[in-house]
Amino acid sequence: MKDKLLMLRPGFYQGAEGPFYCGDAIAVEGLLSFFPQLRSEIDVEYIDAPRPRQAIVELIGEANQSAPVLVLGAGRAPVDNSVEVRAYGQTRFIDSPDQIRRYLSSQYGVARPAS
């Protein structure tokens, strides 16, 4: 199983206000734009913003609905030991945009951010 990245579909509404985009997804989306080969290495799914976010709930539980979130494929472990990974049962995931970018950069051999 590939790693799976779930992000909010842009142009969503909150009540009568909007359209909005997810600010946390912008940097992750930018990395995918700079290195489009990542899209063939991982599964990317855009989901609707309103909760419950069923696609996320099915993978990592109702308490972990933040997005973006990267769910690690079976048997996948970060090459970079500093990447913070959380768990829901046997499923491991990363729910920090900075950590997601760090993981993708190190795991798939693309450039990483300058310090």
N, C-alpha and C positions, 0 to 999 in steps of 0.2 A: 504494500500500500504506500502511495506517495504521501508526502506531507500535504496537508490541506489548509489553505488560507481562506478564512471567511471575513469578508468586509461588507460594510453597509453600502447598499446601492445608492449612488448620489441622486440628489433631487427629491429627497424625502420631505415630508411635512410633519410638523408636530402640532396637532390640532389644526387650526386655521392658518398657522404661520409656516412660511417656507417659500420656496424650496431651500433645503439645506444640504450640505455635504458633511461628512465626518472628518473633522480636523485631524484626528489621530491617524486616519487612513492616508492622508496626503503624502507623508514621507515614505510610507510603504509602497504606495502607488508609484511614487517617483522612482524608487529603486527598481520596480518592475518595468518602468518606462526606460530607464537607463540601460537595463540588462534584460531585454525581452526573452532571452533564452531561459530565464527563470520560470516563465509561464509553461514551458514544456517539461520542466523538472518537478513542478508542484501542481496541485490542483487548486485553482482559484475559483471561489464561489462568491457571488454578490448576493446579499440577502436583504430583505426588507427591514427597516428600522424598528417598527413597533414590536414591543414585547408581548407575548413570549416569542423569542427568536428560535423557532422550532428546530431549525437546522443545527444551531449551536447546542440547544438543550439536549437533543438526541445524542450528541457526541460527548459533551462534558458537563451536563447537568444544568438545572434551572438557576443555580447560584452563580454560574459562570457565563453570563450572557454578554459580557463586554466584547466589543469589536473595535479594531481587528483582533483576530485570534488565529494562531497557527497551531493546528493539531498535528502532532508528530506521527508519521507513519509507523506501523508496527516495527519494532526493532531499531528504530532510528534514535540516535543519541547525538547531542551536539559535539562537534569537533572542538569548539571553543568552550572550555570548561567554565568560563565566567557567565555564560548564558543562563539566565534563571528560568528553570522549567518547573511548572506546577503539574499536579496530577489529579485526576478524577478517576478513582478506581485504578484500572490498568492503563488508562489513556493519559498520555502526557501532552501538555500544551504550553504555549507561550502567549501571554496576553498583554504584553507591553510592546508598543510600537518600536521603541528603541531596541529592545531585546529581539524582536522579530527580525529587524534589519540586520542586527549583529549575527544572528543565526543564519539567515539567508546568505549573507556575505561570506561567512566562514565555511558554511556547509557546501555551498555550490561554487566556491572559488571565484567570486566576483569581487570587485573593489570594495573596500570598507571606508567608512567615513574618516576624514582626517581629524586628528585630535586638536 
